[in-house]
Amino acid sequence: MDVSGRGFSRVRGFACEDGEAQVLRLMSGLAPFLGAPAGLARALREARKAARSGAAGYDPARHAALVRLARQGGSARGGEGAPRCGSCGRVV
């Protein structure tokens, strides 16, 4: 659906389910495919880059699911198992 013109902004997407339900659904779907913490860190970097650039393919629910999976992986932010940058070692 594309509505454009004077006084209209472009419609980018629509979700008919609750945001929390959507994030939980994505978490269960993403977990098996991310594998090691490096895969999760890579996916988080890509999501953050898309969010900053305003990319058309950015999905805030997927980003939220990735953040929650990262927090579940490490006991606390910065704890053992938290995704870290490969070059400097800081928590991503």
Summary of the structure (lengths in Angstrom):
residues: 92
radius of gyration: 15.9
end to end distance: 36.0
largest distance: 52.7
contacts: 207
relative contact order: 0.14
helix: 51%
strand: 4%
